[in-house]
Amino acid sequence: MARIIGVEIPGEKRIDIALRYIYGIGPSNALVILEKAKIDRGIRAKDLNEQQLSQIVHAIQDGKYVIEGDLRRELGLNLKRSKASSAIAASGICAASRFVGSVPRRTPAPARAPQDRRSPAQPQREGRYPLNGSDTGFNLPPALRTYG
């Protein structure tokens, strides 16, 4: 594994992917850094020699990239400043207002017992008095029977 600016990058990955393991360097910055260092982006990180590693380090430092600890510190300070300004604000409406205090979270709905499923395709029972005219009328009450 190669070590760039205090970060171990995986040796089996291509260098343009491996540079993304450095906090603050994304896909586009990785390609810009490799162009400045004049290194092919398809080469594996384990195949880099010391000269190429130093070219990458110089490209990162010359590019004025804020990475790793400096970037984390800067983001933390920005968040603290936003918390303080939103706490002072009378309206409480601020981009970082959700970080102030404890925001209640939505809890999941309580579990329900499984419902009984009807057995599929039960045959329909005929009613007591069928309405179709094809019936002979033997299941009708005697007062409604017609003979003829």
PyMOL CGO cylinders between C-alpha atoms (Angstrom):
from pymol import cmd
from pymol.cgo import CYLINDER

trace = [
    CYLINDER, 0.00, 0.00, 0.00, 1.26, 3.42, -0.93, 0.3, 1, 1, 1, 1, 1, 1,
    CYLINDER, 1.26, 3.42, -0.93, 1.17, 6.28, 1.53, 0.3, 1, 1, 1, 1, 1, 1,
    CYLINDER, 1.17, 6.28, 1.53, 0.28, 9.76, 0.29, 0.3, 1, 1, 1, 1, 1, 1,
    CYLINDER, 0.28, 9.76, 0.29, 0.09, 12.69, 2.73, 0.3, 1, 1, 1, 1, 1, 1,
    CYLINDER, 0.09, 12.69, 2.73, -0.35, 10.37, 5.70, 0.3, 1, 1, 1, 1, 1, 1,
    CYLINDER, -0.35, 10.37, 5.70, -3.11, 8.29, 4.12, 0.3, 1, 1, 1, 1, 1, 1,
    CYLINDER, -3.11, 8.29, 4.12, -2.72, 4.65, 3.11, 0.3, 1, 1, 1, 1, 1, 1,
    CYLINDER, -2.72, 4.65, 3.11, -4.22, 4.16, -0.32, 0.3, 1, 1, 1, 1, 1, 1,
    CYLINDER, -4.22, 4.16, -0.32, -5.09, 0.67, -1.61, 0.3, 1, 1, 1, 1, 1, 1,
    CYLINDER, -5.09, 0.67, -1.61, -2.49, -0.74, -3.96, 0.3, 1, 1, 1, 1, 1, 1,
    CYLINDER, -2.49, -0.74, -3.96, -4.78, -2.94, -6.04, 0.3, 1, 1, 1, 1, 1, 1,
    CYLINDER, -4.78, -2.94, -6.04, -6.91, -0.05, -7.29, 0.3, 1, 1, 1, 1, 1, 1,
    CYLINDER, -6.91, -0.05, -7.29, -6.18, 2.31, -10.15, 0.3, 1, 1, 1, 1, 1, 1,
    CYLINDER, -6.18, 2.31, -10.15, -4.54, 5.51, -8.97, 0.3, 1, 1, 1, 1, 1, 1,
    CYLINDER, -4.54, 5.51, -8.97, -7.49, 7.72, -9.98, 0.3, 1, 1, 1, 1, 1, 1,
    CYLINDER, -7.49, 7.72, -9.98, -9.75, 5.62, -7.74, 0.3, 1, 1, 1, 1, 1, 1,
    CYLINDER, -9.75, 5.62, -7.74, -7.19, 5.23, -4.95, 0.3, 1, 1, 1, 1, 1, 1,
    CYLINDER, -7.19, 5.23, -4.95, -6.72, 9.00, -4.61, 0.3, 1, 1, 1, 1, 1, 1,
    CYLINDER, -6.72, 9.00, -4.61, -10.38, 9.26, -3.58, 0.3, 1, 1, 1, 1, 1, 1,
    CYLINDER, -10.38, 9.26, -3.58, -9.48, 7.56, -0.30, 0.3, 1, 1, 1, 1, 1, 1,
    CYLINDER, -9.48, 7.56, -0.30, -7.95, 10.87, 0.74, 0.3, 1, 1, 1, 1, 1, 1,
    CYLINDER, -7.95, 10.87, 0.74, -10.66, 12.91, 2.48, 0.3, 1, 1, 1, 1, 1, 1,
    CYLINDER, -10.66, 12.91, 2.48, -11.38, 15.97, 0.35, 0.3, 1, 1, 1, 1, 1, 1,
    CYLINDER, -11.38, 15.97, 0.35, -10.34, 14.52, -3.02, 0.3, 1, 1, 1, 1, 1, 1,
    CYLINDER, -10.34, 14.52, -3.02, -13.17, 13.37, -5.24, 0.3, 1, 1, 1, 1, 1, 1,
    CYLINDER, -13.17, 13.37, -5.24, -13.36, 12.06, -8.80, 0.3, 1, 1, 1, 1, 1, 1,
    CYLINDER, -13.36, 12.06, -8.80, -12.79, 15.36, -10.59, 0.3, 1, 1, 1, 1, 1, 1,
    CYLINDER, -12.79, 15.36, -10.59, -9.99, 16.52, -8.25, 0.3, 1, 1, 1, 1, 1, 1,
    CYLINDER, -9.99, 16.52, -8.25, -8.24, 13.16, -8.63, 0.3, 1, 1, 1, 1, 1, 1,
    CYLINDER, -8.24, 13.16, -8.63, -8.15, 13.54, -12.41, 0.3, 1, 1, 1, 1, 1, 1,
    CYLINDER, -8.15, 13.54, -12.41, -6.87, 17.13, -12.18, 0.3, 1, 1, 1, 1, 1, 1,
    CYLINDER, -6.87, 17.13, -12.18, -4.11, 16.06, -9.78, 0.3, 1, 1, 1, 1, 1, 1,
    CYLINDER, -4.11, 16.06, -9.78, -3.04, 13.23, -12.09, 0.3, 1, 1, 1, 1, 1, 1,
    CYLINDER, -3.04, 13.23, -12.09, -2.97, 15.60, -15.09, 0.3, 1, 1, 1, 1, 1, 1,
    CYLINDER, -2.97, 15.60, -15.09, -0.75, 18.04, -13.16, 0.3, 1, 1, 1, 1, 1, 1,
    CYLINDER, -0.75, 18.04, -13.16, 1.55, 15.21, -12.11, 0.3, 1, 1, 1, 1, 1, 1,
    CYLINDER, 1.55, 15.21, -12.11, 1.56, 13.81, -15.68, 0.3, 1, 1, 1, 1, 1, 1,
    CYLINDER, 1.56, 13.81, -15.68, 0.67, 10.28, -14.53, 0.3, 1, 1, 1, 1, 1, 1,
    CYLINDER, 0.67, 10.28, -14.53, -1.52, 7.85, -16.44, 0.3, 1, 1, 1, 1, 1, 1,
    CYLINDER, -1.52, 7.85, -16.44, -4.79, 7.30, -14.60, 0.3, 1, 1, 1, 1, 1, 1,
    CYLINDER, -4.79, 7.30, -14.60, -4.91, 3.60, -15.49, 0.3, 1, 1, 1, 1, 1, 1,
    CYLINDER, -4.91, 3.60, -15.49, -1.78, 2.64, -13.55, 0.3, 1, 1, 1, 1, 1, 1,
    CYLINDER, -1.78, 2.64, -13.55, -2.24, 0.71, -10.29, 0.3, 1, 1, 1, 1, 1, 1,
    CYLINDER, -2.24, 0.71, -10.29, -1.23, 2.37, -7.05, 0.3, 1, 1, 1, 1, 1, 1,
    CYLINDER, -1.23, 2.37, -7.05, 1.16, -0.47, -6.17, 0.3, 1, 1, 1, 1, 1, 1,
    CYLINDER, 1.16, -0.47, -6.17, 3.06, 0.11, -9.44, 0.3, 1, 1, 1, 1, 1, 1,
    CYLINDER, 3.06, 0.11, -9.44, 3.93, 3.75, -8.65, 0.3, 1, 1, 1, 1, 1, 1,
    CYLINDER, 3.93, 3.75, -8.65, 7.57, 4.55, -7.97, 0.3, 1, 1, 1, 1, 1, 1,
    CYLINDER, 7.57, 4.55, -7.97, 8.85, 7.12, -5.49, 0.3, 1, 1, 1, 1, 1, 1,
    CYLINDER, 8.85, 7.12, -5.49, 9.21, 9.83, -8.12, 0.3, 1, 1, 1, 1, 1, 1,
    CYLINDER, 9.21, 9.83, -8.12, 5.58, 9.47, -9.21, 0.3, 1, 1, 1, 1, 1, 1,
    CYLINDER, 5.58, 9.47, -9.21, 4.39, 9.51, -5.59, 0.3, 1, 1, 1, 1, 1, 1,
    CYLINDER, 4.39, 9.51, -5.59, 6.31, 12.71, -4.95, 0.3, 1, 1, 1, 1, 1, 1,
    CYLINDER, 6.31, 12.71, -4.95, 4.82, 14.26, -8.12, 0.3, 1, 1, 1, 1, 1, 1,
    CYLINDER, 4.82, 14.26, -8.12, 1.33, 13.47, -6.81, 0.3, 1, 1, 1, 1, 1, 1,
    CYLINDER, 1.33, 13.47, -6.81, 2.14, 14.97, -3.39, 0.3, 1, 1, 1, 1, 1, 1,
    CYLINDER, 2.14, 14.97, -3.39, 3.51, 18.15, -5.02, 0.3, 1, 1, 1, 1, 1, 1,
    CYLINDER, 3.51, 18.15, -5.02, 0.43, 18.41, -7.27, 0.3, 1, 1, 1, 1, 1, 1,
    CYLINDER, 0.43, 18.41, -7.27, -1.83, 18.16, -4.21, 0.3, 1, 1, 1, 1, 1, 1,
    CYLINDER, -1.83, 18.16, -4.21, 0.15, 20.73, -2.23, 0.3, 1, 1, 1, 1, 1, 1,
    CYLINDER, 0.15, 20.73, -2.23, 0.53, 23.13, -5.18, 0.3, 1, 1, 1, 1, 1, 1,
    CYLINDER, 0.53, 23.13, -5.18, -3.20, 22.88, -5.94, 0.3, 1, 1, 1, 1, 1, 1,
    CYLINDER, -3.20, 22.88, -5.94, -4.04, 24.37, -2.56, 0.3, 1, 1, 1, 1, 1, 1,
    CYLINDER, -4.04, 24.37, -2.56, -6.46, 21.54, -1.80, 0.3, 1, 1, 1, 1, 1, 1,
    CYLINDER, -6.46, 21.54, -1.80, -7.86, 21.48, 1.72, 0.3, 1, 1, 1, 1, 1, 1,
    CYLINDER, -7.86, 21.48, 1.72, -7.74, 17.81, 2.68, 0.3, 1, 1, 1, 1, 1, 1,
    CYLINDER, -7.74, 17.81, 2.68, -7.89, 15.41, 5.63, 0.3, 1, 1, 1, 1, 1, 1,
    CYLINDER, -7.89, 15.41, 5.63, -7.47, 17.03, 9.08, 0.3, 1, 1, 1, 1, 1, 1,
    CYLINDER, -7.47, 17.03, 9.08, -7.59, 20.63, 7.86, 0.3, 1, 1, 1, 1, 1, 1,
    CYLINDER, -7.59, 20.63, 7.86, -10.83, 20.00, 6.00, 0.3, 1, 1, 1, 1, 1, 1,
    CYLINDER, -10.83, 20.00, 6.00, -12.41, 18.18, 8.95, 0.3, 1, 1, 1, 1, 1, 1,
    CYLINDER, -12.41, 18.18, 8.95, -11.41, 21.02, 11.28, 0.3, 1, 1, 1, 1, 1, 1,
    CYLINDER, -11.41, 21.02, 11.28, -12.77, 23.64, 8.91, 0.3, 1, 1, 1, 1, 1, 1,
    CYLINDER, -12.77, 23.64, 8.91, -16.10, 21.83, 8.56, 0.3, 1, 1, 1, 1, 1, 1,
    CYLINDER, -16.10, 21.83, 8.56, -16.37, 21.42, 12.33, 0.3, 1, 1, 1, 1, 1, 1,
    CYLINDER, -16.37, 21.42, 12.33, -15.75, 25.12, 12.89, 0.3, 1, 1, 1, 1, 1, 1,
    CYLINDER, -15.75, 25.12, 12.89, -18.33, 26.04, 10.24, 0.3, 1, 1, 1, 1, 1, 1,
    CYLINDER, -18.33, 26.04, 10.24, -20.88, 23.81, 11.92, 0.3, 1, 1, 1, 1, 1, 1,
    CYLINDER, -20.88, 23.81, 11.92, -20.17, 25.31, 15.34, 0.3, 1, 1, 1, 1, 1, 1,
    CYLINDER, -20.17, 25.31, 15.34, -20.51, 28.80, 13.94, 0.3, 1, 1, 1, 1, 1, 1,
    CYLINDER, -20.51, 28.80, 13.94, -23.81, 27.91, 12.29, 0.3, 1, 1, 1, 1, 1, 1,
    CYLINDER, -23.81, 27.91, 12.29, -25.11, 26.40, 15.53, 0.3, 1, 1, 1, 1, 1, 1,
    CYLINDER, -25.11, 26.40, 15.53, -24.16, 29.51, 17.47, 0.3, 1, 1, 1, 1, 1, 1,
    CYLINDER, -24.16, 29.51, 17.47, -25.70, 31.89, 14.94, 0.3, 1, 1, 1, 1, 1, 1,
    CYLINDER, -25.70, 31.89, 14.94, -28.93, 29.91, 14.77, 0.3, 1, 1, 1, 1, 1, 1,
    CYLINDER, -28.93, 29.91, 14.77, -29.16, 29.78, 18.55, 0.3, 1, 1, 1, 1, 1, 1,
    CYLINDER, -29.16, 29.78, 18.55, -28.83, 33.55, 18.65, 0.3, 1, 1, 1, 1, 1, 1,
    CYLINDER, -28.83, 33.55, 18.65, -31.33, 34.12, 15.86, 0.3, 1, 1, 1, 1, 1, 1,
    CYLINDER, -31.33, 34.12, 15.86, -34.76, 35.03, 17.17, 0.3, 1, 1, 1, 1, 1, 1,
    CYLINDER, -34.76, 35.03, 17.17, -36.67, 33.21, 14.47, 0.3, 1, 1, 1, 1, 1, 1,
    CYLINDER, -36.67, 33.21, 14.47, -34.63, 30.01, 14.76, 0.3, 1, 1, 1, 1, 1, 1,
    CYLINDER, -34.63, 30.01, 14.76, -34.79, 29.49, 11.01, 0.3, 1, 1, 1, 1, 1, 1,
    CYLINDER, -34.79, 29.49, 11.01, -31.32, 28.71, 9.79, 0.3, 1, 1, 1, 1, 1, 1,
    CYLINDER, -31.32, 28.71, 9.79, -29.63, 26.11, 7.66, 0.3, 1, 1, 1, 1, 1, 1,
    CYLINDER, -29.63, 26.11, 7.66, -28.09, 24.49, 10.73, 0.3, 1, 1, 1, 1, 1, 1,
    CYLINDER, -28.09, 24.49, 10.73, -31.14, 24.78, 12.98, 0.3, 1, 1, 1, 1, 1, 1,
    CYLINDER, -31.14, 24.78, 12.98, -31.74, 21.04, 12.76, 0.3, 1, 1, 1, 1, 1, 1,
    CYLINDER, -31.74, 21.04, 12.76, -28.42, 20.49, 14.58, 0.3, 1, 1, 1, 1, 1, 1,
    CYLINDER, -28.42, 20.49, 14.58, -29.41, 22.62, 17.56, 0.3, 1, 1, 1, 1, 1, 1,
    CYLINDER, -29.41, 22.62, 17.56, -30.89, 20.65, 20.42, 0.3, 1, 1, 1, 1, 1, 1,
    CYLINDER, -30.89, 20.65, 20.42, -32.33, 17.22, 19.97, 0.3, 1, 1, 1, 1, 1, 1,
    CYLINDER, -32.33, 17.22, 19.97, -34.76, 16.83, 17.15, 0.3, 1, 1, 1, 1, 1, 1,
    CYLINDER, -34.76, 16.83, 17.15, -37.32, 14.11, 17.79, 0.3, 1, 1, 1, 1, 1, 1,
    CYLINDER, -37.32, 14.11, 17.79, -37.05, 11.27, 15.36, 0.3, 1, 1, 1, 1, 1, 1,
    CYLINDER, -37.05, 11.27, 15.36, -39.92, 9.47, 13.76, 0.3, 1, 1, 1, 1, 1, 1,
    CYLINDER, -39.92, 9.47, 13.76, -40.45, 6.12, 15.35, 0.3, 1, 1, 1, 1, 1, 1,
    CYLINDER, -40.45, 6.12, 15.35, -41.72, 3.19, 13.33, 0.3, 1, 1, 1, 1, 1, 1,
    CYLINDER, -41.72, 3.19, 13.33, -45.36, 2.24, 13.56, 0.3, 1, 1, 1, 1, 1, 1,
    CYLINDER, -45.36, 2.24, 13.56, -46.14, -0.57, 16.01, 0.3, 1, 1, 1, 1, 1, 1,
    CYLINDER, -46.14, -0.57, 16.01, -46.21, -4.06, 14.62, 0.3, 1, 1, 1, 1, 1, 1,
    CYLINDER, -46.21, -4.06, 14.62, -49.58, -5.52, 13.74, 0.3, 1, 1, 1, 1, 1, 1,
    CYLINDER, -49.58, -5.52, 13.74, -50.72, -9.08, 13.97, 0.3, 1, 1, 1, 1, 1, 1,
    CYLINDER, -50.72, -9.08, 13.97, -50.96, -10.82, 10.60, 0.3, 1, 1, 1, 1, 1, 1,
    CYLINDER, -50.96, -10.82, 10.60, -54.47, -10.88, 9.19, 0.3, 1, 1, 1, 1, 1, 1,
    CYLINDER, -54.47, -10.88, 9.19, -56.13, -14.19, 8.32, 0.3, 1, 1, 1, 1, 1, 1,
    CYLINDER, -56.13, -14.19, 8.32, -56.19, -14.77, 4.62, 0.3, 1, 1, 1, 1, 1, 1,
    CYLINDER, -56.19, -14.77, 4.62, -59.28, -16.22, 3.00, 0.3, 1, 1, 1, 1, 1, 1,
    CYLINDER, -59.28, -16.22, 3.00, -58.73, -19.49, 1.25, 0.3, 1, 1, 1, 1, 1, 1,
    CYLINDER, -58.73, -19.49, 1.25, -58.60, -18.83, -2.49, 0.3, 1, 1, 1, 1, 1, 1,
    CYLINDER, -58.60, -18.83, -2.49, -61.53, -19.40, -4.85, 0.3, 1, 1, 1, 1, 1, 1,
    CYLINDER, -61.53, -19.40, -4.85, -64.23, -20.71, -2.55, 0.3, 1, 1, 1, 1, 1, 1,
    CYLINDER, -64.23, -20.71, -2.55, -67.29, -21.67, -4.55, 0.3, 1, 1, 1, 1, 1, 1,
    CYLINDER, -67.29, -21.67, -4.55, -70.19, -19.27, -4.14, 0.3, 1, 1, 1, 1, 1, 1,
    CYLINDER, -70.19, -19.27, -4.14, -73.27, -20.75, -2.52, 0.3, 1, 1, 1, 1, 1, 1,
    CYLINDER, -73.27, -20.75, -2.52, -76.45, -20.25, -4.37, 0.3, 1, 1, 1, 1, 1, 1,
    CYLINDER, -76.45, -20.25, -4.37, -78.94, -18.09, -2.61, 0.3, 1, 1, 1, 1, 1, 1,
    CYLINDER, -78.94, -18.09, -2.61, -82.21, -19.47, -1.31, 0.3, 1, 1, 1, 1, 1, 1,
    CYLINDER, -82.21, -19.47, -1.31, -84.19, -18.03, -4.17, 0.3, 1, 1, 1, 1, 1, 1,
    CYLINDER, -84.19, -18.03, -4.17, -82.25, -17.94, -7.43, 0.3, 1, 1, 1, 1, 1, 1,
    CYLINDER, -82.25, -17.94, -7.43, -83.19, -15.10, -9.73, 0.3, 1, 1, 1, 1, 1, 1,
    CYLINDER, -83.19, -15.10, -9.73, -82.44, -16.64, -13.09, 0.3, 1, 1, 1, 1, 1, 1,
    CYLINDER, -82.44, -16.64, -13.09, -85.36, -17.94, -15.12, 0.3, 1, 1, 1, 1, 1, 1,
    CYLINDER, -85.36, -17.94, -15.12, -83.81, -21.30, -15.96, 0.3, 1, 1, 1, 1, 1, 1,
    CYLINDER, -83.81, -21.30, -15.96, -84.71, -22.76, -12.59, 0.3, 1, 1, 1, 1, 1, 1,
    CYLINDER, -84.71, -22.76, -12.59, -87.68, -25.14, -12.38, 0.3, 1, 1, 1, 1, 1, 1,
    CYLINDER, -87.68, -25.14, -12.38, -88.94, -23.47, -9.25, 0.3, 1, 1, 1, 1, 1, 1,
    CYLINDER, -88.94, -23.47, -9.25, -88.64, -26.46, -6.93, 0.3, 1, 1, 1, 1, 1, 1,
    CYLINDER, -88.64, -26.46, -6.93, -86.64, -24.55, -4.38, 0.3, 1, 1, 1, 1, 1, 1,
    CYLINDER, -86.64, -24.55, -4.38, -89.16, -21.71, -4.23, 0.3, 1, 1, 1, 1, 1, 1,
    CYLINDER, -89.16, -21.71, -4.23, -91.68, -21.60, -1.41, 0.3, 1, 1, 1, 1, 1, 1,
    CYLINDER, -91.68, -21.60, -1.41, -95.02, -23.17, -2.35, 0.3, 1, 1, 1, 1, 1, 1,
    CYLINDER, -95.02, -23.17, -2.35, -96.83, -19.84, -2.65, 0.3, 1, 1, 1, 1, 1, 1,
    CYLINDER, -96.83, -19.84, -2.65, -94.40, -18.65, -5.36, 0.3, 1, 1, 1, 1, 1, 1,
    CYLINDER, -94.40, -18.65, -5.36, -94.28, -21.86, -7.41, 0.3, 1, 1, 1, 1, 1, 1,
    CYLINDER, -94.28, -21.86, -7.41, -95.80, -21.71, -10.85, 0.3, 1, 1, 1, 1, 1, 1,
    CYLINDER, -95.80, -21.71, -10.85, -96.77, -24.81, -12.74, 0.3, 1, 1, 1, 1, 1, 1,
    CYLINDER, -96.77, -24.81, -12.74, -97.15, -24.65, -16.38, 0.3, 1, 1, 1, 1, 1, 1,
]
cmd.load_cgo(trace, "trace")
